Amino acid sequence: MRQTDDQFLVEVTNQLHDEAPALGDEAADAIFTTLPSYVGVDRESVRRSVGKNIDRAIETLRSRRVPQPDTSAEAATTTQERAGEGVPIEDVIRGYRLSLRVIHDRFIDLATVAGIPAEQILYYSKLLWEVGDWFTGIVATEYRDQAVRETVRRGELVHDLVSGRLDHHGRRNAASALSMDLDSRYAVFYAVPSSGKSLEETGLSLPSSQVPFHVVTEVADRYLGLAADTDTRKQHRFIVAAGPRVDLVDLPESERIAASVLALVRRHEAGTYRLEDVTWRLAASNEPAVTRHLAERYLAPLGQLDDFGALLLDTVRAYLDEDRNITRTAACLVVHPNTLRYRLAKYEEVSGVTLSSTATLVELAWALEMVAPPR
């Protein structure tokens, strides 16, 4: 390049620097007019960012080199500020390009007046837009990293709330950070999604009118969350075990119940299960000695009959599931009612109990629910 062209470039970039305040106002006007998401952003902060953009543009033009990856700290800081002010990633990028458009157009005007050759102006124009691509890459990376950090942070807050280790102020601070209503009641829930599905695929990651879950985090092979409402039984294609809705101070107890419910319903069909759905089963799960005794009394005698014993247990289980209705049970098993009656009588004979006894029915239901039958 001829020396005179270098001199022209210095003059143009110096003038660009001198006009930085006016260009900052022009870019800010364009951003606030075009992007509603910037309504909560301080105008002076935007003007300062434009000033930095002008400095970067001048440095790029003079060095004829796009910024290197290791010079991204300033752009990353701006991105973090905008994200913290609620500006979505696409608007951060659009805002930067609006700013760059103001700088670019003014440079073209100044370069043309200064007499810089057209081919050189085109070259510098491409350099400036490459700076835009550089910034876009930084924004995408920073938003992704921030999303990961935010997910981890929210998960830690959920764990803190349900652990019981927070004091009054700690609970309120954690709930506020999660945008929870401090005076509302929430249920802790565990969810087991279909194999291989992520939070987003299950629909649990964001609250909506159809899935009113508040916040969710991953815990090993399940998801842990807080919900303002768990009455979504027909909307799930996965199992959700929910504790009762409680005040913030009682969330640990809600979590304990949710975990116990999940242990009981993991093999059930998809849906939402709460304490009222498992009542006596939840109590039974905490009495292993009683369960062993009932299994010995009601299930073990069938073991000596091998497959026929398993068939009798399946029959008795269906009989109880159908509320001891002979017609419905026979239809469920696809057998004649008399065949059903024979099997029930055979079970009574082998086990030495009578199915007309209330105590027998309660204890048998307990054993069948808590113990896998012998095969």
N, C-alpha and C positions, 0 to 999 in steps of 0.2 A: 504494500500500500504506500502511496506517496506521502511524504511528510506533511504536505498541506492537508491531506485527508485526516491525518491524526490530529492536526491542529483544529480542524473543523469539528471533529468529534469531541475534543476537550471543551471547546466553546459551547457546543450544544448540550453536553452533559452538565457543564457548569450552570447553564441557564435553567436546565431541568431541575437542578438542585435548588436554585434560587426561587423557583416557582413552587417548591414543595408545599408550602402552606395553602396556596390557592388550589393546587391539584388535590391536596388532602380534603379540602371542603367539597370539591367537585365529586370526588370519588365517594365521600360519605353521603352526599345527596343522592347519588345513584344507588348506593347500597340500601339506604333507609327507605327510599321510594320503591325499590324493586322487591326487597326481601322483608316481609312482615316479621319473620323470626328474629330480626335484629332489633325489635322494638325495645327489648330490655338491655341492650348493649349500650354502654356509654359512648357518646359520639366522639369525645376526645380520644378514647381508646382506639376507635376506628381511624381517626386522623393520624395517631402515632403509628399505627400499623401501616398506613399508606406511606408515611415518611420512611419507614424501614424498607418498604417495597421499592420506593424510589432509589434509596441508597443501594439496594441489591441490584436493581436494574442498571444503575450507573456503573457499578463494579463489573457487572457482566459485560456491558458494552465496551468498557475500557480494556478489560482483560481478554475480551472475545472468547469467554469460556463460561459455560453454565456452572452454577454452584455445585460443589462436590457433596457427596452424602454426609461427610463428616462436618459439614457446615449447616446442618439442619436444626440445631438446637433452638435458634430464634423462631423459626417457623413452627416447630413443635410446641413451643411455649404459647405462641399465638393461638394455635389450634386447641390447646388445653383450655385456654381462657374462654374461647368461644363455646367449646363443649360445655364448660361449667356454667355458661350463661344460657344454656338451652338451645343453642343454634345447631341444627342438624348438619351432618357432614356435607350433604349436597349443597346447602346454603353457604357453608364456609368456603367451599370450592367456587361457587358462583360469586360470592362476595370478593374473593381474591381476583377472579377473572374480570369483574367489573372494575376493580382497582387497577389491574394491569392494563385494561382497555384504555382507561384515562391516561395512564403513563405512556402507553404505546402510541396512542393517537397524537399526543402532544409531542413526543419525540419525532414522529414522522413529519409533523408540521415544521418543527424547528430544523430538522435535518434538511428538509426540502429548501427552506429559505436560505440555509447556510450554504447550499450548493453541493452537498455531498452527493456523489453519483448515485443514480437509481439502483444499480446493481449492489452497491454497498448498503443502501437503505434497506433493500430486500434482505440482505444478509443479516443486518442488525435486527430487523423485524422478526426473522426466524429465531434469532437468539433469545429475544424477549419472550416469545411464546414457548420456547423450550424451558425457560424459567418457570412458566406456568405449569408445564408438565412436571417439573421437579417438585414444585410446591404441592401439586395434587397427590403425588406419591407419598409425600410426607404426611399429608392430612389423612389419607387412607390408612397408613401404618399406625399413626397416632390414635385414630379413632378405634381401630381394632384392638390395640394394646389397652386403651382406656376401657373398652367394653369388657375385656378380660379382667382388668383390675376391679371394675365395678361389680362384676359377677362374683368375684371372690369376696369382695367387701360385703356385699349383701348377704352372701352365704354365711359369713362369719357373724353378722348381726342376727340372722335367724337362729343360728346355733346358740348365741349368747342369750337370746330371749327365752329359748326353751330349756336351757341348761339349769336355770335357777341360780346362777352365780352373780347376777346383776342386782344391785340395790335399786331403790326406788328411782333415783335420778338416772342411773344407768339404763334402766328399762325404758324410761321415757325418752332418753336421748336416742337409744337404738330404734325405738318405734318411730320417732320423728324422722330419723335418717332414712327409714323405709317408707316414709310418707303415709304412715298409718294414723288413723284417728285415735287419739289417746283415750278417748272416752268410749270407744266402741269395744265390742267383744269379738274375739277371734278364736277360730278352731285350728289346732295343729293337725296336719294330715300327712300321711305317707301315701305315695303312689308308686305302683309297679306298672310301668308301661309295657307295651308289646316289645318283644326282643329286638334289640338293635335300634330302637327309636330314640331320638334326642328329645330334649325338653321342648324345642320348637315344634317338632313333629307331633308331640302329644297334645299341644295346645295349652300346656300348663305354664308357660313362661311369662305370659302377659295377662293382666286382668281384662275382661271384656264382659259384655252384657250376657253372653252365653256361658262363659267360663269364669265365674267371679272369684277366681283365686287371686290372692294378693301378691305373694312372692314365693318363689320356689328355688331350692338349691339341691344339688346332687349329694347323695349320701350312699356310697358304695353302690349297691345294685338297685337303689330306690331313690325316690325324690322326697324331700322334706319341705313342707310349706306351711304358710299361714293363710287362712281363708276367712273372709267376712261371712261367707255363706257356703255351705257344703251340700245344699239341696239340689244336686245336679245328677241324680242317679241315672237318668236316661240319656245323658249326654256323653258318657265315657265309653271308650273302647279299651279301658284298662281298669285295674282295681285301685280304688282309693279308700283308705281306712282313715276315718276322721275321729278325732277326739271331740269333746263337747266345746261349745263356744263359751269362752271365759274371759275375765278381765286379764290385763297384762300380767299381773302378779301370779295368776294361776296357770299360765301357759305350760310350765313344766308338768303339771298334772294332766293337762290335755294331751301333751306329747306322750306321756306314759300310757295313757289309754289308747291313743292312736297306734302305738307300737304293738300293744297287746292285741288290738283288733286285727291288725295286719297279719300277725302270726297265725290267727285263726282263719282268715279268709283268703290267703294267698292262692289257694287252689280253687276258689270259687269263680263264678262267672263275672264278667266285667260289671262294674257298677260302684256306687259309693256305699260304704258300710259304716255304721255308727254304733255307739254303745247299745242303743235300743234294738239293734239287729242281732246282737250276739249275747246279750244279758247273761243267762245261766252258763253259756258256753265259756264266757270270759272267766266266770268264777271257777268253773270246772278246770280250766287250764292251769289254775294255781294250786291244784290239789292232786299232785301225781300219785300219792299213796292211795287215795280213794280210787283214782283211775285204774291203778294196777289191780286193786281188789275187785272192781267191777269187771274188768277184762277177764280176770280169772274165773269169775262166776258166770258171765254171760257169753263170752266169746271162746274161751279155751276149750270147752267141751266139744265145739264144732270142729276143732282141728283134726280130730281122729277120723273125720268123715271125708277129708281131702276136698275134692271138687264139689261134692254134694254139700259139704258143710259150708263152703263159700257160697253156694247157690242159696242155701237156707238163710244165711246172713244177708245176702242181697235182697232176698224176699222180705225179710223182717224190716230192713232199712227202708225199702219202698213203702211198706205198710205204714210205718211211722211217718214218712214224708207225706203220704196222702191222707194223714189224719185218721188212719185206721178204717178208711172207707174201702170196703171189699171191691165194689164195682170199679172205682177209679184205679185202685192198685192193680187189679187184674188187667185192666186196659193198659196200664203203664208197662207191665211186664209181658204183655201180649200172651196171656194164659187164660184158661177157663177159670171162673170163680171157684169151682170145686177144687181145681189144681192148687189154687192159692190157699184155700182152707186146709188142704192136705199138708202143704209145706209149713204153714203156721203151726199146725198141730204137731208135726214132726219136730219142729224147733222146740216146742214146749216139752216134748217127750225127751229129747236129747239133753236139754239144758236143765230140766227139772223145775221150770218156772211156769207161771201162768200169765198170759198176755192180757188177762182181764184185770190184773192188779195194777192200781195206780203206781205203787212203789216200783213194781217191775218195769213199767213203762218209762218212768223217770230215769231209773238206773240204767236200763238198756239204751235209752237215747244217749245218755252220758257216755257209755262205753263205745257205742258206735261212732259218736262224734269225735272222741279223743284218741281212739286207737284204730289203726288199720287192721281189718279183719285178717285172720290167718288164711293163707292160701296153700 
